Amino acid sequence: MGNDYMVEMQHITKSFGKLIANNDVSLKIKKGEIHALLGENGAGKSTLMNVLYGFYGKDKGKILWDGKEVSIKDPDDAIKLGIGMIHQHFMLVKKFTVLENVTLGMKEGKWIEIPTEEIRKRIMELSDLYGLNIKPDARIEDLTVGEQQRVEIVKALYRHSKLLIMDEPTAVLTPQEVTKLFEVLHKLRAEGKSVLFISHKLPEVLEISNSISIMRDGCMVENMENRPDLDERQLANAMVGREILLDIEKSECKPGDVVLKLDGACCDGVNTSCGVTDFSLEVRRGEIVGLAGVDGNGQTDLSELIMGLRKQTKGKIEFLGQDITHLTTKQRRELSLGYIPADRLNSAMVGEFTLRMNMAINKPDKAPFGTKWAFNKKSAGAYTREKMKEFNVIAQSDEVPAKNLSGGNQQKVVLAREVGEKVDLIIAVYPTRGLDIDATRFVFDTMLKARDKGTAVLYISNELEEILQLSDRIGVLYEGTLNGIIPREKADVTTIGLMMAGREAEVIDK
Amino acid sequence: MNDTKKLNSATVIQTIFRLSSVIGAIIGLLIAALFLTLLGINTIEFFVELVKGALGSPKAIGNTLNRAAPYMIVGAATAIAYECGSMNMGQEGQVFMGGLGAALVALACPGLPKPLAIPLALLGGMLLAALYIAIPVIFRLYKGINEVLTTLIMNYVATLIVSAMVIGPIACTTSSSYPRTDEFGAAYMLTNWRDIGHLHTGIFIAVAVVILAIYFFYVHPAGLKARAVGFSPMASRTAGISPTKVFALGMLMNGAFCGLAGGVELLGRYNNLRGSYADGIGWDSLIVALLSGLDPKGVLPAALFFGGLYTGISTLQRTLGVPSALLSLIKGCIVIFVMTGTAIQKYHQAKLKKPAKKEA
């Protein structure tokens, strides 16, 4: 007893094949604190949490719970200890009521009779105590995203969780809902619960947390108390790291004619995405325009709008001076452009198709893939093999299904298809997501080579470091708008970081 | 890690899945034999008589081929439609509408010469069936109503329409013991050979349709696009293919070819339209499509097997006194086992996918 720490993770190592996701990582969370875990995508935050919650076994290291060593083999063990996980995507049955969802999560079973009244009472108690404002009989599908999140919190609390793990809880919330969530978190802390708050949004972390841990490349680089003098700049530097991992040699940028021009373009969002609002941007020959931004600020919406995959509600899009606003995706595909969508295996390729068919999918009826009447396996195969060599795709043949390839090789196939021939415009969205260093490097080289040959490149990513390395001009996407665009020379992590958080570029300049 | 090991088990499962139709068919037959032993019928005798009934004489072969012809047409069209991502369940109704369309043409233009009469009647059938299935397509595209339900329901509507037509508007003008239309005349009769069980030229049309389907599916660029939509509507959209268009075309094409099958069945075997003329052809063809692995290449053997099964068991009713319900039993078993194979394959695929997903 008298132990200060709720949980201590000591020297955790976890690898997936060659990839070391967590390398000797230690994390201590006190009782009654909000502990933030910061890191870029792929830094290893989720892996660490999944080890703690029992989704993954650990290769090395140990976990202490309330001072005693425990073994957490599966989420059941974690729940029994009192660990509650609130996923980014809620695990709720939409057609059920709050009460029914809580009942579903019950572990101690009175199988014959469900004590509905007891559960109802307890939900109301919890709701009052923590200011959750949840009605037990409300149907999940009628609730807002923020309310659904609070149902998840009730679920965890109902199981007597002492530690709540929240995976990017604010990513899906509106600012008002974030405020409300923070009130709840304060109450949880006041009642002695611990919260592990995973995020990559710096201002939030500074606002809500007592202590901050920062991960980078699978390692824990910083463990610190939150102090009033701590600022976003310091956190950003620790998160991205001072040393640049990939050195890039760039020739001087010689921008030419405007290739892509968006003029006040708008589209609505789908599901939870924010859409694009009044977006104006020019991309010229021989330059890379990088668009930074936190995930979910319109990256996919923007690229799909340009490709004609979304209904454009306002504005104009021009390609080499030609108005393409009303062209279909098929017609835009016939322009000289390459599109690397964000979702590789769902949007860029058909996983069940062979590489050859994936290469041909945009225009199976054109040479070298075929004619109007027949798909030509031979010449399509020959072309595919040639491109595979050129783009260094490692696969047994051109006849293996795309889904059997590693992410890096899949992306190379997409690159080969989209930019294998000279194009005037490349639109790349998260092109390095999930790729290892080598494949990332390859993507970079491809982009730079294209740029030097006079292609206009629109490079959309949430990896700030990449944007800074590659771009000639940097814009920031914020809630579906272009929140300023600045030349590379004037950009640094802090400026862009602040712009990503919604501050105006001019304000930061002063 | 152990990527190669996983791949191997994946290929093994793939192979088993590919064979699952055959395995399903065999298990179905074995279960049927088991039930027959309960009735005191020798298993070996059952199989011998079954094969004899299906292939034992020119007449049997003719019957089998005649039965297989509509199966081939509908099976191929259905396999393609499913691969385009449309879940059309309205084959039975479409076949009936096809028959009605052909009959309407035949009754409207009785004097036509044969080379004109037959194509025209078949086209009429295709058109009417396609129009009929356009209704659920419109419901789906404009109101988002699931085509599985609408097409399923419309089967019953179609059979009832045909029944009503042969009693009312196009009923026989002379006296008849059952509801039917007037005779169409010799011009509307597909050439048939009496010596080989009245085998009619429909089988050539059927084989041609299957070849066309294979060509479309594997050779024509549009086939590639259609398959892309079936696998991944998202990726197709990104590649500039319209899943909506592919869906609509898949449905209408399915309708048209079911209509063709209805026409072939009508002009090949009957010379008039009657209420129940094509009972069960659509349903059976669904099983044929399933048995083919939803692949036009598999349709030919699947249709022949099913045609043979149908003819064989009909004969067994006479020779061994086997109840006709046995056919339904075998059909049911085949569906269950083939579907189980598919489910197992999906389960394994999901299992193989998972670890890769987790790394993200």
Boltz contact constraints between the chains, C-beta under 6 A:
constraints:
  - contact:
      token1: [A, 16]
      token2: [B, 359]
      max_distance: 6.0
  - contact:
      token1: [A, 17]
      token2: [B, 1]
      max_distance: 6.0
  - contact:
      token1: [A, 309]
      token2: [B, 237]
      max_distance: 6.0
  - contact:
      token1: [A, 329]
      token2: [B, 240]
      max_distance: 6.0
  - contact:
      token1: [A, 330]
      token2: [B, 240]
      max_distance: 6.0
  - contact:
      token1: [A, 333]
      token2: [B, 240]
      max_distance: 6.0
  - contact:
      token1: [A, 341]
      token2: [B, 238]
      max_distance: 6.0
  - contact:
      token1: [A, 346]
      token2: [B, 234]
      max_distance: 6.0
  - contact:
      token1: [A, 347]
      token2: [B, 234]
      max_distance: 6.0
  - contact:
      token1: [A, 347]
      token2: [B, 235]
      max_distance: 6.0
  - contact:
      token1: [A, 347]
      token2: [B, 238]
      max_distance: 6.0
  - contact:
      token1: [A, 349]
      token2: [B, 235]
      max_distance: 6.0
  - contact:
      token1: [A, 350]
      token2: [B, 228]
      max_distance: 6.0
  - contact:
      token1: [A, 350]
      token2: [B, 231]
      max_distance: 6.0
  - contact:
      token1: [A, 350]
      token2: [B, 232]
      max_distance: 6.0
  - contact:
      token1: [A, 350]
      token2: [B, 235]
      max_distance: 6.0
  - contact:
      token1: [A, 352]
      token2: [B, 231]
      max_distance: 6.0
  - contact:
      token1: [A, 361]
      token2: [B, 228]
      max_distance: 6.0
  - contact:
      token1: [A, 361]
      token2: [B, 239]
      max_distance: 6.0
  - contact:
      token1: [A, 362]
      token2: [B, 239]
      max_distance: 6.0
  - contact:
      token1: [A, 364]
      token2: [B, 221]
      max_distance: 6.0
  - contact:
      token1: [A, 364]
      token2: [B, 224]
      max_distance: 6.0
  - contact:
      token1: [A, 365]
      token2: [B, 221]
      max_distance: 6.0
  - contact:
      token1: [A, 370]
      token2: [B, 221]
      max_distance: 6.0
  - contact:
      token1: [A, 374]
      token2: [B, 219]
      max_distance: 6.0
  - contact:
      token1: [A, 375]
      token2: [B, 219]
      max_distance: 6.0
  - contact:
      token1: [A, 375]
      token2: [B, 221]
      max_distance: 6.0
  - contact:
      token1: [A, 375]
      token2: [B, 224]
      max_distance: 6.0
